[in-house]
Amino acid sequence: MSELTIESVKARWNEVLDALLESDRIAWLAFFDARIVSVAAGIITISFSDVSKLGGDHNFRMARNPKYLLLLQAKIESIFGQPFEVLEI
């Protein structure tokens, strides 16, 4: 199993989002605006901070159904061929 870089994950992130959209549109809506912050040791860290859009953080982690995070992780595994935990900051 090869170590993925942030660049390689970013290059294929739209594939992950497209796969998510095919399975569950609400899950796609929950994550389509996430930014990849880092990729290391089996963890992809995402953030919803974008000062150009809402002037700060717009992460609704507390309101998001946990099954969406599991579905996102499953789609990441299907695209990259290895499991990743997704950490939201």
C-alpha positions as CSV (number, residue, x, y, z in Angstrom):
1,M,0.0,0.0,0.0
2,S,1.6,3.3,-1.1
3,E,1.5,6.5,0.8
4,L,-0.7,9.1,-0.9
5,T,0.3,12.7,-0.9
6,I,-2.0,15.7,-0.5
7,E,-1.5,16.5,-4.2
8,S,-2.6,13.0,-5.3
9,V,-5.7,13.1,-3.2
10,K,-6.6,16.7,-4.3
11,A,-6.1,15.6,-7.9
12,R,-8.8,12.9,-7.5
13,W,-11.1,14.5,-5.0
14,N,-13.7,15.2,-7.6
15,E,-13.9,11.5,-8.3
16,V,-14.6,10.9,-4.6
17,L,-17.3,13.6,-4.6
18,D,-18.9,12.2,-7.8
19,A,-19.0,8.7,-6.2
20,L,-20.6,10.2,-3.1
21,L,-23.2,12.1,-5.2
22,E,-24.1,8.9,-7.0
23,S,-24.8,7.2,-3.6
24,D,-26.4,10.0,-1.6
25,R,-27.0,13.6,-2.7
26,I,-27.3,14.8,1.0
27,A,-24.0,13.3,1.8
28,W,-22.5,15.0,-1.2
29,L,-24.0,18.3,0.0
30,A,-22.5,17.8,3.4
31,F,-18.9,17.6,2.0
32,F,-18.7,19.2,-1.4
33,D,-17.3,22.4,0.0
34,A,-14.6,20.8,2.2
35,R,-11.0,21.7,1.6
36,I,-8.3,19.0,2.0
37,V,-5.8,20.3,4.6
38,S,-3.5,17.3,5.0
39,V,-3.0,13.7,4.1
40,A,-0.8,11.6,6.5
41,A,-0.7,8.2,8.2
42,G,-4.1,7.0,7.0
43,I,-5.9,10.3,7.8
44,I,-7.3,12.9,5.5
45,T,-7.9,16.1,7.3
46,I,-10.6,18.4,5.8
47,S,-11.7,21.9,6.7
48,F,-14.7,24.1,5.8
49,S,-12.9,27.4,6.4
50,D,-13.1,29.7,3.4
51,V,-12.9,33.4,4.2
52,S,-13.8,34.3,0.7
53,K,-17.2,32.7,1.0
54,L,-18.7,33.1,4.5
55,G,-16.0,35.0,6.3
56,G,-14.9,32.0,8.3
57,D,-15.7,28.5,9.3
58,H,-18.9,27.0,8.0
59,N,-18.5,23.5,9.4
60,F,-21.8,21.9,10.5
61,R,-20.2,18.8,11.9
62,M,-22.5,18.8,15.0
63,A,-25.6,18.8,12.7
64,R,-24.3,16.4,10.1
65,N,-25.5,12.8,10.2
66,P,-22.5,10.5,11.2
67,K,-23.4,8.1,8.4
68,Y,-22.3,10.6,5.8
69,L,-18.8,10.6,7.2
70,L,-18.8,6.8,7.0
71,L,-20.0,7.0,3.4
72,L,-17.3,9.5,2.5
73,Q,-14.7,7.3,4.0
74,A,-16.0,4.3,2.0
75,K,-15.9,6.3,-1.2
76,I,-12.3,7.4,-0.5
77,E,-11.4,3.8,0.0
78,S,-13.1,2.7,-3.2
79,I,-11.2,5.4,-5.2
80,F,-7.8,5.1,-3.6
81,G,-7.8,1.4,-2.8
82,Q,-7.0,1.9,0.9
83,P,-8.9,3.0,4.0
84,F,-8.6,6.5,5.4
85,E,-10.1,8.1,8.4
86,V,-11.5,11.6,7.7
87,L,-10.8,14.2,10.4
88,E,-12.8,17.4,10.3
89,I,-11.2,20.5,11.7
